Amino acid sequence: MDVTRDLEQRTDSPLRVSAPPERFFGYYPGTVAVVTSAHAGERNVMSAGWHAALSIDPPMYGVALGRQRYTYELVAASRAFAVHFLPFERSRAVAAVGSTSRHDGVDKFARFDLCASNGAALDVPILHDAYLAYECRVVALHETGDHDWVVGEVVAVHHLPEAYDERLLLDCHRVHGAVYYGRNRYEALGEGRRVDLTPADVLGDP
């Protein structure tokens, strides 16, 4: 079968080109990571939609941070950060920490009822609501357009034991991970509950 010729003959694709690209960019189902950092007595928490595991040996994780973010300043100074995954029930908090700024004087830990303890290996806050968290030591910063790709070596892992089955896979009958569609839409993994959060939902009274 001539695959190239077959593809050339397919002129009625159901896909459409979106122009300009940024009009429909970055909106696909995935998870939102919640990133924490601390330096010189200051700490912060923010959400990050662009993140990925990069290596097993050594374990490495990357996250895209805007250089204007307060968190970026703390990470660049401390060379450390933590990445968390929170359940669907905390979707509002996940959305809220991405919609407010420490630059405006908001203590997001207090404002959105986020309890945290210090990391096991690094001076980073570890959120009690997470079912999984990575402590990361920064090993590289790569400029990628309007964000920097921050690469961290994972030096400690925290997990909620009851959230996982015997194969160490997330048990969606016990803990519902949050799938993010974009524009503040979240769905409970394995269950289908969905919320579309408005600005009032996100930033109203806790």
C-alpha contacts under 8 A as a table, 3 or more apart, distances in Angstrom:
res1	aa1	res2	aa2	distance
2	D	5	R	5.48
2	D	6	D	6.22
3	V	6	D	5.00
3	V	7	L	6.19
4	T	7	L	5.25
4	T	8	E	6.27
5	R	8	E	5.03
5	R	9	Q	6.34
6	D	9	Q	5.26
6	D	10	R	6.68
7	L	10	R	5.28
8	E	11	T	7.17
10	R	13	S	6.74
13	S	16	R	7.82
18	S	21	P	5.91
18	S	23	R	6.90
18	S	24	F	6.49
19	A	22	E	7.55
19	A	23	R	6.57
20	P	23	R	5.66
21	P	24	F	6.06
21	P	25	F	6.13
22	E	25	F	4.86
24	F	27	Y	6.76
26	G	182	G	7.63
27	Y	181	Y	6.05
27	Y	182	G	5.04
27	Y	183	R	7.95
28	Y	180	Y	7.63
28	Y	181	Y	5.37
28	Y	182	G	6.74
29	P	179	V	6.16
29	P	180	Y	5.31
29	P	181	Y	4.47
29	P	182	G	7.47
30	G	49	G	7.93
30	G	179	V	5.35
30	G	180	Y	5.18
30	G	181	Y	6.69
31	T	49	G	6.83
31	T	85	F	7.90
31	T	178	A	6.39
31	T	179	V	5.15
31	T	180	Y	5.43
32	V	47	S	6.45
32	V	48	A	5.71
32	V	49	G	4.67
32	V	50	W	7.54
32	V	85	F	7.21
32	V	94	V	7.62
32	V	178	A	7.80
32	V	179	V	7.63
32	V	180	Y	6.49
33	A	47	S	5.70
33	A	48	A	5.19
33	A	49	G	6.27
33	A	50	W	7.95
33	A	51	H	7.11
33	A	83	V	6.10
33	A	84	H	5.58
33	A	85	F	5.51
33	A	86	L	7.88
34	V	45	V	6.89
34	V	46	M	5.67
34	V	47	S	4.34
34	V	48	A	6.08
34	V	83	V	5.70
34	V	84	H	4.94
34	V	85	F	6.34
34	V	86	L	7.63
34	V	94	V	6.80
35	V	45	V	5.59
35	V	46	M	5.34
35	V	47	S	5.97
35	V	48	A	6.91
35	V	81	F	6.78
35	V	82	A	5.54
35	V	83	V	4.72
35	V	84	H	6.28
36	T	43	R	7.35
36	T	44	N	5.67
36	T	45	V	4.39
36	T	46	M	6.60
36	T	71	T	7.33
36	T	81	F	5.76
36	T	82	A	5.21
36	T	83	V	6.72
36	T	124	V	6.59
36	T	125	P	6.04
36	T	126	I	7.47
37	S	43	R	5.59
37	S	44	N	5.59
37	S	45	V	6.68
37	S	71	T	6.30
37	S	74	L	5.99
37	S	75	V	5.96
37	S	78	S	7.97
37	S	80	A	6.74
37	S	81	F	4.82
37	S	82	A	6.56
37	S	124	V	5.30
37	S	125	P	6.55
38	A	41	G	6.95
38	A	42	E	5.47
38	A	43	R	4.03
38	A	44	N	6.47
38	A	74	L	5.77
38	A	75	V	7.27
38	A	78	S	6.95
38	A	80	A	7.94
38	A	81	F	7.64
38	A	123	D	6.64
38	A	124	V	5.57
38	A	125	P	7.17
39	H	42	E	5.31
39	H	43	R	6.42
39	H	74	L	5.61
39	H	75	V	7.84
39	H	77	A	6.85
39	H	78	S	5.58
39	H	123	D	7.89
42	E	74	L	7.91
43	R	74	L	7.48
43	R	125	P	7.69
44	N	70	Y	7.43
44	N	71	T	5.98
44	N	74	L	7.98
44	N	102	R	6.95
44	N	107	D	7.62
44	N	108	K	7.08
44	N	109	F	7.61
45	V	71	T	6.95
45	V	97	V	6.41
45	V	108	K	6.74
45	V	109	F	7.26
46	M	71	T	7.13
46	M	94	V	7.84
46	M	97	V	4.83
46	M	98	G	5.12
47	S	94	V	6.10
47	S	95	A	7.08
47	S	97	V	5.93
47	S	98	G	4.75
48	A	51	H	6.98
48	A	63	V	7.21
48	A	64	A	7.07
48	A	65	L	7.37
48	A	98	G	7.39
50	W	63	V	6.04
50	W	64	A	5.59
51	H	61	Y	7.61
51	H	62	G	5.52
51	H	63	V	4.17
51	H	64	A	6.18
52	A	61	Y	5.93
52	A	62	G	5.38
52	A	63	V	6.57
53	A	60	M	6.22
53	A	61	Y	4.50
53	A	62	G	6.31
54	L	59	P	7.49
54	L	60	M	5.31
54	L	61	Y	5.33
54	L	62	G	6.62
55	S	58	P	6.16
55	S	59	P	5.14
55	S	60	M	4.95
55	S	61	Y	7.17
56	I	59	P	4.23
56	I	60	M	6.62
57	D	60	M	7.77
58	P	153	E	6.96
58	P	154	V	7.87
59	P	153	E	5.87
59	P	154	V	5.41
59	P	155	V	7.95
60	M	136	C	7.83
60	M	151	V	6.91
60	M	152	G	5.52
60	M	153	E	4.36
60	M	154	V	5.41
61	Y	136	C	7.46
61	Y	151	V	5.88
61	Y	152	G	5.33
61	Y	153	E	6.41
61	Y	154	V	6.71
62	G	149	W	6.49
62	G	150	V	5.42
62	G	151	V	4.39
62	G	152	G	6.06
63	V	149	W	5.73
63	V	150	V	5.35
63	V	151	V	6.76
64	A	147	H	5.90
64	A	148	D	5.57
64	A	149	W	4.51
64	A	150	V	6.08
65	L	69	R	7.19
65	L	71	T	7.97
65	L	72	Y	6.23
65	L	147	H	5.31
65	L	148	D	5.43
65	L	149	W	6.52
65	L	150	V	7.05
66	G	69	R	5.53
66	G	72	Y	6.82
66	G	146	D	6.36
66	G	147	H	4.35
66	G	148	D	6.29
67	R	72	Y	5.80
67	R	73	E	7.60
67	R	146	D	7.36
67	R	147	H	6.07
67	R	148	D	6.69
68	Q	72	Y	7.09
69	R	72	Y	5.17
69	R	73	E	6.87
69	R	101	S	7.84
70	Y	73	E	5.27
70	Y	74	L	6.62
70	Y	101	S	7.37
70	Y	102	R	6.24
70	Y	103	H	6.34
71	T	74	L	5.12
71	T	75	V	6.09
72	Y	75	V	5.09
72	Y	76	A	5.97
73	E	76	A	5.24
73	E	77	A	6.16
74	L	77	A	5.18
74	L	78	S	5.91
74	L	79	R	7.94
75	V	78	S	5.22
75	V	79	R	5.23
75	V	80	A	5.49
75	V	81	F	6.01
75	V	138	V	7.98
76	A	79	R	5.36
76	A	80	A	7.76
79	R	137	R	6.01
79	R	138	V	4.88
79	R	139	V	7.86
80	A	122	L	7.08
80	A	123	D	7.57
80	A	124	V	7.07
80	A	135	E	7.64
80	A	136	C	5.70
80	A	137	R	4.58
80	A	138	V	5.42
80	A	152	G	7.59
81	F	124	V	6.07
81	F	135	E	6.23
81	F	136	C	5.35
81	F	137	R	6.69
81	F	138	V	7.51
81	F	152	G	7.86
82	A	124	V	6.29
82	A	125	P	7.21
82	A	126	I	7.00
82	A	133	A	6.73
82	A	134	Y	5.40
82	A	135	E	4.47
82	A	136	C	5.68
83	V	133	A	5.43
83	V	134	Y	5.13
83	V	135	E	6.69
83	V	136	C	7.67
84	H	126	I	7.83
84	H	127	L	7.31
84	H	130	A	5.86
84	H	131	Y	7.70
84	H	132	L	5.79
84	H	133	A	4.25
84	H	134	Y	6.55
85	F	130	A	5.35
85	F	131	Y	6.13
85	F	132	L	5.44
85	F	133	A	6.41
85	F	177	G	7.82
86	L	90	R	6.35
86	L	91	S	7.62
86	L	94	V	7.57
86	L	129	D	6.16
86	L	130	A	4.48
86	L	131	Y	6.02
86	L	132	L	7.50
86	L	177	G	6.83
86	L	178	A	7.16
87	P	90	R	5.67
87	P	91	S	7.06
87	P	129	D	7.69
87	P	130	A	6.99
87	P	131	Y	7.04
87	P	175	V	6.57
87	P	176	H	5.44
87	P	177	G	4.58
87	P	178	A	5.53
87	P	188	A	7.99
88	F	91	S	5.13
88	F	176	H	5.64
88	F	177	G	5.39
88	F	178	A	4.30
88	F	179	V	7.76
88	F	186	Y	7.30
88	F	187	E	6.88
88	F	188	A	5.34
88	F	189	L	7.74
89	E	92	R	7.76
89	E	176	H	7.71
90	R	93	A	5.38
90	R	94	V	6.40
90	R	129	D	7.86
91	S	94	V	4.98
91	S	95	A	6.17
91	S	178	A	7.00
91	S	186	Y	6.83
92	R	95	A	5.15
92	R	96	A	5.96
92	R	197	L	7.35
92	R	201	D	7.44
92	R	202	V	5.65
93	A	96	A	4.88
93	A	97	V	6.14
93	A	112	F	6.06
93	A	202	V	7.42
94	V	97	V	5.68
94	V	98	G	6.77
95	A	98	G	5.39
95	A	99	S	6.38
95	A	184	N	6.56
95	A	202	V	6.46
96	A	99	S	4.99
96	A	100	T	6.31
96	A	112	F	7.56
96	A	202	V	5.30
96	A	203	L	6.34
97	V	100	T	5.63
97	V	101	S	7.62
97	V	108	K	6.43
97	V	112	F	7.86
98	G	101	S	7.71
100	T	104	D	7.88
100	T	106	V	7.24
100	T	108	K	7.74
101	S	104	D	5.50
101	S	105	G	7.23
101	S	106	V	6.25
102	R	105	G	5.01
102	R	106	V	4.91
102	R	107	D	6.47
102	R	108	K	7.31
103	H	106	V	7.34
106	V	111	R	7.30
107	D	110	A	5.62
107	D	111	R	6.00
108	K	111	R	4.83
108	K	112	F	5.78
108	K	113	D	7.92
108	K	114	L	7.65
109	F	112	F	5.73
109	F	113	D	5.80
109	F	114	L	4.66
109	F	115	C	6.77
110	A	113	D	5.15
110	A	114	L	6.41
111	R	114	L	7.92
111	R	206	P	7.42
112	F	206	P	6.28
113	D	206	P	7.69
114	L	127	L	6.67
114	L	128	H	7.45
114	L	129	D	7.42
115	C	127	L	5.88
115	C	128	H	5.69
115	C	129	D	7.49
116	A	125	P	5.54
116	A	126	I	5.07
116	A	127	L	4.35
116	A	128	H	5.51
117	S	125	P	5.53
117	S	126	I	5.26
117	S	127	L	6.74
117	S	128	H	7.38
118	N	122	L	7.72
118	N	123	D	6.18
118	N	124	V	5.71
118	N	125	P	4.82
118	N	126	I	5.93
119	G	122	L	5.29
119	G	123	D	5.79
119	G	124	V	5.25
119	G	125	P	5.90
119	G	126	I	5.78
119	G	135	E	7.02
120	A	156	A	6.87
121	A	135	E	7.35
121	A	155	V	6.80
121	A	156	A	6.45
122	L	135	E	6.86
122	L	136	C	7.92
122	L	137	R	7.78
124	V	135	E	7.37
126	I	133	A	7.16
127	L	130	A	5.73
127	L	133	A	7.99
130	A	133	A	6.53
130	A	159	H	7.64
130	A	160	L	7.58
131	Y	158	H	7.91
131	Y	159	H	5.38
131	Y	160	L	4.87
131	Y	163	A	6.63
131	Y	175	V	8.00
132	L	157	V	7.42
132	L	158	H	5.66
132	L	159	H	4.41
132	L	160	L	6.55
133	A	157	V	5.82
133	A	158	H	5.03
133	A	159	H	6.41
134	Y	154	V	6.08
134	Y	155	V	7.56
134	Y	156	A	5.98
134	Y	157	V	4.74
134	Y	158	H	6.43
135	E	154	V	5.59
135	E	155	V	5.76
135	E	156	A	5.15
135	E	157	V	6.35
136	C	152	G	4.81
136	C	153	E	5.12
136	C	154	V	4.42
136	C	155	V	5.82
136	C	156	A	7.42
137	R	152	G	4.94
137	R	153	E	5.16
137	R	154	V	6.56
137	R	155	V	6.89
138	V	141	L	7.72
138	V	150	V	6.95
138	V	151	V	5.78
138	V	152	G	4.20
138	V	153	E	6.39
139	V	150	V	8.00
139	V	151	V	5.79
139	V	152	G	5.39
139	V	153	E	6.52
140	A	150	V	6.13
140	A	151	V	5.12
140	A	152	G	7.07
141	L	148	D	6.31
141	L	149	W	5.76
141	L	150	V	4.74
141	L	151	V	6.23
142	H	148	D	5.37
142	H	149	W	5.00
142	H	150	V	6.53
143	E	146	D	7.79
143	E	147	H	6.43
143	E	148	D	4.43
143	E	149	W	6.31
144	T	147	H	5.39
144	T	148	D	5.30
144	T	149	W	6.44
145	G	148	D	7.38
154	V	157	V	7.31
160	L	163	A	5.53
160	L	164	Y	7.45
161	P	164	Y	5.84
162	E	165	D	7.62
162	E	174	R	7.28
163	A	170	L	5.82
163	A	171	D	5.70
163	A	172	C	7.77
163	A	174	R	5.84
163	A	175	V	5.48
164	Y	167	R	7.60
164	Y	168	L	5.15
164	Y	169	L	5.26
164	Y	170	L	4.52
164	Y	171	D	5.10
165	D	168	L	5.20
165	D	169	L	5.54
165	D	170	L	6.47
165	D	171	D	5.75
166	E	169	L	7.41
170	L	175	V	7.47
171	D	174	R	5.59
171	D	175	V	6.25
171	D	176	H	7.88
172	C	175	V	5.06
172	C	176	H	4.99
172	C	177	G	6.93
172	C	189	L	6.46
172	C	190	G	5.49
172	C	191	E	7.71
173	H	176	H	6.93
173	H	190	G	7.30
176	H	188	A	5.40
176	H	189	L	5.30
176	H	190	G	6.84
176	H	191	E	7.46
177	G	188	A	5.93
177	G	189	L	5.07
178	A	186	Y	6.11
178	A	187	E	5.64
178	A	188	A	5.13
178	A	189	L	5.81
179	V	186	Y	5.49
179	V	187	E	5.08
179	V	188	A	6.40
179	V	189	L	6.17
180	Y	184	N	7.44
180	Y	185	R	6.01
180	Y	186	Y	4.71
180	Y	187	E	6.63
181	Y	184	N	7.40
181	Y	185	R	5.48
181	Y	186	Y	6.26
182	G	185	R	5.76
182	G	186	Y	7.91
184	N	196	D	5.86
184	N	197	L	5.37
184	N	198	T	7.36
185	R	194	R	7.16
185	R	195	V	5.70
185	R	196	D	4.47
185	R	197	L	6.36
186	Y	194	R	5.61
186	Y	195	V	5.41
186	Y	196	D	6.67
187	E	192	G	5.92
187	E	193	R	5.50
187	E	194	R	4.20
187	E	195	V	6.48
188	A	191	E	5.50
188	A	192	G	5.31
188	A	193	R	5.18
188	A	194	R	6.34
189	L	192	G	6.40
197	L	200	A	7.89
197	L	201	D	5.57
197	L	202	V	6.35
198	T	201	D	5.02
198	T	202	V	6.30
199	P	202	V	5.08
199	P	203	L	5.96
199	P	204	G	7.88
200	A	203	L	5.36
200	A	204	G	5.20
201	D	204	G	5.60
203	L	206	P	7.93
